[in-house]
């Protein structure tokens, strides 16, 4: 059995996981993205405490490199998982933003 090497494509998984942590509520109501936004003095919501939640869209800054690294270095270990998960999340974020705008 030939094992794939670790490399730049392997970074797609931690970037993807960090993007998910940045954009989702954890048990107890904690959202890493909300905490970072409030540390920067910004609101995480477009209308106070409702409307568009910005952290998932800011997490695009993590999902895009994850997808690029996964697709570019697909021969590396875990790159396949990272590229598909990040690509699917990007597609869902694009669709949700499109429906929110319309």
C-alpha positions in Angstrom: 0.0 0.0 0.0 1.5 3.3 -1.1 0.8 6.2 1.3 0.4 9.7 0.1 3.0 12.2 1.4 2.3 15.1 3.8 2.6 18.4 2.1 0.9 21.7 1.3 -2.3 20.0 0.3 -2.6 18.6 3.8 -3.1 22.1 5.1 -6.5 22.2 3.4 -8.0 20.2 6.3 -6.8 22.5 9.2 -7.8 25.6 7.2 -11.3 24.1 6.5 -11.7 23.1 10.1 -10.7 26.6 11.3 -13.2 28.1 8.8 -16.0 25.9 10.3 -15.0 26.9 13.8 -15.0 30.5 12.8 -18.4 30.4 11.3 -20.5 28.0 13.5 -22.0 28.2 16.9 -20.4 25.7 19.3 -22.3 24.2 22.2 -23.0 26.9 24.8 -23.6 29.5 22.1 -20.0 30.4 21.6 -19.0 31.5 18.1 -15.3 32.1 17.4 -16.2 34.5 14.6 -18.4 36.5 16.8 -15.7 36.8 19.4 -13.1 38.0 16.9 -15.5 40.5 15.4 -16.3 41.9 18.8 -12.6 42.1 19.7 -12.2 44.2 16.5 -15.1 46.4 17.6 -17.4 45.2 14.8 -20.9 43.8 14.8 -21.2 40.2 13.6 -24.7 40.9 12.4 -25.9 43.2 9.7 -28.9 44.5 11.7 -27.7 44.5 15.3 -28.6 41.0 16.5 -30.3 39.7 13.4 -29.9 39.9 9.6 -26.9 38.6 7.8 -24.3 36.9 10.0 -20.9 38.1 8.7 -18.5 35.4 10.2 -19.4 32.7 7.7 -18.6 35.0 4.9 -15.4 36.2 6.5 -14.5 32.5 6.8 -14.3 32.5 3.0 -10.8 33.8 3.6 -10.1 30.3 5.1 -12.2 28.2 2.8 -10.8 29.5 -0.5 -7.1 28.7 0.3 -8.2 25.3 1.7 -9.9 24.6 -1.6 -7.0 25.9 -3.7 -4.5 23.9 -1.8 -6.6 20.8 -1.9 -7.2 21.0 -5.6 -3.6 22.1 -6.5 -1.9 19.4 -4.3 -4.5 16.6 -4.5 -1.7 14.0 -4.3 -1.0 14.9 -0.7 -2.5 13.2 2.3 -5.9 14.5 3.4 -6.0 16.9 0.5 -9.0 15.2 -1.1 -11.1 15.6 2.0 -10.1 19.2 2.4 -10.8 20.2 -1.2 -14.3 18.6 -1.3 -15.5 19.9 2.1 -14.2 23.4 1.5 -15.6 23.5 -2.1 -19.1 22.3 -0.9 -19.1 24.9 1.9 -18.1 27.6 -0.5 -20.9 26.6 -2.8 -23.5 26.6 0.0 -22.2 30.1 1.2 -22.5 31.4 -2.3 -26.1 30.1 -2.7 -27.1 31.4 0.7 -25.7 34.9 -0.1 -27.5 34.8 -3.5 -30.8 34.0 -1.9 -30.3 36.6 0.8 -29.6 39.3 -1.9 -32.6 38.3 -4.0 
